[in-house]
Amino acid sequence: MNLLKNDTFLKALMRQPTDYTPVWMMRQAGRYLPEYRQSRKNAGSFLQLCKNSDFATEVTMQPLDRYPLLDASILFSDILTVPDAMGLGLYFEEGEGPKFERTLQLEADIKKLVVPDMAKLQYVFDAVSQIRKTLNGRLPLIGFTGSPWTLATYMVEGRGKTDFLTIKKMAYARPDLLHHILDTTAQTVIQYLNAQIASGAQAVMIFDSWGGALSHDAYIEFSLNYMQKIVSALTKTNDGRIVPSVVFTKGGGLWLEAQAEIGADALGLDWTVDIGSARKRVGKQVALQGNLDPAILLSTPEAIEKEVVKVLESFGHGQGHVFNLGHGITQLTPTENVATMLKAVRAHSQKYHL
Amino acid sequence: MNLLKNDTFLKALMRQPTDYTPVWMMRQAGRYLPEYRQSRKNAGSFLQLCKNSDFATEVTMQPLDRYPLLDASILFSDILTVPDAMGLGLYFEEGEGPKFERTLQLEADIKKLVVPDMAKLQYVFDAVSQIRKTLNGRLPLIGFTGSPWTLATYMVEGRGKTDFLTIKKMAYARPDLLHHILDTTAQTVIQYLNAQIASGAQAVMIFDSWGGALSHDAYIEFSLNYMQKIVSALTKTNDGRIVPSVVFTKGGGLWLEAQAEIGADALGLDWTVDIGSARKRVGKQVALQGNLDPAILLSTPEAIEKEVVKVLESFGHGQGHVFNLGHGITQLTPTENVATMLKAVRAHSQKYHL
């Protein structure tokens, strides 16, 4: 950390004083960038971008080169590398979301599920090492994973963004089977994140994209409990530093109090939560990351600045805010609107840190 | 109301004492019922079921005949009758959601939008009258509408379940245009609900299916404010009785305090909210309707009973609970599981009303 030229992001996650509110964007290396679209064309497919560490490094660096006001970099990868390594056969069809060749629905298939050899994910750890080398201390690097619940939804349903009826039926009719999937996935994720840390990740984030589909009790039982296991098993960096963790349940704004108890350093917030109210609810236990609606980046410079100011004002004075979008940036975003947002965050946040 | 053989539902909405917790299900007349599927086949299409009052009455009555433990009936119709009457051209494609021939995106088109002649919706009012006649006091009849925000999402985007980027871009870049759409739609909905009341609706519900896609501030400005206008403009029945209103924002559990202030008699809750916590947050201002996850009805009788008991226990003793699902019943639901749920509600709720 002492070699980092900009550690504002890591300090904010640890609720330490900073000169301004650091900012990064979920999916900041993505399709809204023409240089990303070119790299993807060169790579041939999205999966090739993830699996080749030269490409993964190239696209990770693109937003940093375009936007000097970014305060963190994030590994270019996908949450579905894990179920792929667990043998489910990830593939993408043009114009559609990710799918799996196999699903976990039959008891016999579920009982065969085991923690895979981490060698199958070596390409991710190679990307982390190469990105760290390329960053050369410029910014901290975030590693990440999907939450066990979120990964399980893909493994059981075979795809994302469903009504989750198959996995919920399992949750209520055969919770023992679902817990076997979740436990095996959590053990896998622990090894996966710790290998990312050993390769150079300086912070980690757990994306619980579909936790918000659950009831309160089911969320605790099937999602939050497994994220807690992961957070409590995270190792330190090779040189003994703490690796701050961020837990983000999209649509989970009702359950922030429970989330704040699991030992993570920060909570991600989607845009439906007022960040000031969230701060009152969780107190000083955790930092908060978020939470501008990414749709705002499609509007005007005036509206973007106004909404950035509202988020900063709502959080208010003091430590523990990482500015971000409430969800991944949309591919329709004009690149100049990102610059407008970043400038507004830097300009308007300093007074909250005096 | 004195002619009603069962007014438990209306009493619960008004926070008056009842002997047990009344229950009905969103989309209770629907595809999970074989008799509904037969009627739809006979009618030729979903829209014909809505537009022909004989068919609308037939399918409205089906769940009541099958399940004597239901405590309310709801008009069979669709929230999109309103934008259809406003000139947008509703149609359904097999296997896909509803779509519109025209969308409201250009300023010139938006400025031409006016409150339509209610004669275009006479088929809905005819259905209400005929259902009331057929019910003959057996159960109260609920009329309904979509919220202006939810209807506007269809009018601007041309379909539902989107990322709402077009309408959100309008909300932030040209709020004046969106407010014109919302205001015109709210005026239309007021006339629409009051005509349903004049035709015999004894309670009304506003479905805000997509309000949960907004940020807190945007929800107040673009959705809740317009629902408040509607609620405050509702008339009484022809014989001078109050018509209780239910407001339901799916995904709106973070904003219950604000919802409780708009003058509605009850709030609908989806399953992500713990109903006991919701009750603590809103106090005695409103009744609460909900909120079993409809996915639970795909599981086992034991799990269904257990989860019904959890909802009843969470709400606890006293007035103001209408049991319902947290969203429409899914078409995959086994019909016998509905009976299990209804029996469990009746059996386990009586002790909370002693």
Contacts between the chains, C-beta under 8 A, distances in Angstrom:
chain1	res1	chain2	res2	distance
A	163	B	295	7.7
A	163	B	330	7.1
A	164	B	295	6.9
A	165	B	295	5.4
A	165	B	298	6.1
A	165	B	330	6.3
A	165	B	332	6.4
A	168	B	293	6.9
A	168	B	295	3.6
A	168	B	296	7.5
A	168	B	298	7.2
A	169	B	295	6.5
A	169	B	298	4.3
A	169	B	299	5.7
A	172	B	295	7.2
A	172	B	296	5.4
A	172	B	298	7.6
A	172	B	299	3.6
A	172	B	300	7.3
A	172	B	303	4.3
A	172	B	307	7.1
A	173	B	298	7.6
A	173	B	299	4.0
A	173	B	300	5.1
A	173	B	303	6.1
A	212	B	272	6.7
A	213	B	272	8.0
A	214	B	272	7.1
A	214	B	293	7.9
A	215	B	271	4.7
A	215	B	272	6.3
A	215	B	274	7.8
A	215	B	293	5.3
A	215	B	326	7.8
A	216	B	272	6.9
A	216	B	273	7.2
A	216	B	274	4.3
A	216	B	277	7.7
A	217	B	274	7.7
A	217	B	310	7.1
A	218	B	293	7.5
A	219	B	272	7.9
A	251	B	251	7.0
A	251	B	272	7.2
A	253	B	254	5.1
A	254	B	253	5.1
A	254	B	254	6.2
A	254	B	272	6.0
A	254	B	273	6.2
A	254	B	274	7.9
A	271	B	215	4.6
A	272	B	212	6.7
A	272	B	213	8.0
A	272	B	214	7.1
A	272	B	215	6.3
A	272	B	216	6.9
A	272	B	219	7.9
A	272	B	251	7.2
A	272	B	254	6.0
A	273	B	216	7.2
A	273	B	254	6.2
A	274	B	215	7.8
A	274	B	216	4.3
A	274	B	217	7.7
A	274	B	254	7.9
A	277	B	216	7.8
A	293	B	168	6.9
A	293	B	214	7.9
A	293	B	215	5.3
A	293	B	218	7.5
A	295	B	163	7.7
A	295	B	164	6.9
A	295	B	165	5.4
A	295	B	168	3.6
A	295	B	169	6.5
A	295	B	172	7.2
A	296	B	168	7.5
A	296	B	172	5.3
A	298	B	165	6.1
A	298	B	168	7.2
A	298	B	169	4.3
A	298	B	172	7.6
A	298	B	173	7.6
A	299	B	169	5.7
A	299	B	172	3.6
A	299	B	173	4.0
A	300	B	172	7.4
A	300	B	173	5.1
A	303	B	172	4.4
A	303	B	173	6.1
A	307	B	172	7.1
A	310	B	217	7.1
A	326	B	215	7.8
A	330	B	163	7.1
A	330	B	165	6.3
A	332	B	165	6.4
